[in-house]
Amino acid sequence: MTAFGEQRKTKSRATLEEQLNVAMNQTLSRTILTSGSVVLVLVALILFGGKVIHEFAMILLVGVIAGTYSTVTIVPAVAIAWNH
């Protein structure tokens, strides 16, 4: 694994922004499918679970939504800003 600021040597010298764009496009569908399936389970727990599991599922739902949002939108921007 390379350090954060390093770029792998490839045949085409892509910038960090281009590399992040390719990486995000490759992982976006997996991220959405994974978080979507987890959200479906959490919604089922909220609807059909008891009082104790209802509160726990709500907290997990907020965490999954926040984590997915930050992975898809915030992290690439921070990585580009950090590199400059």
Secondary structure, DSSP 8 states (H G I E B T S, - for coil): ---TT-----SS---HHHHHHHHHHHHHHHHHHHHHHHHHHHHHHHHHS-HHHHHHHHHHHHHHHHHHHIIIIIHHHHHHHHH-
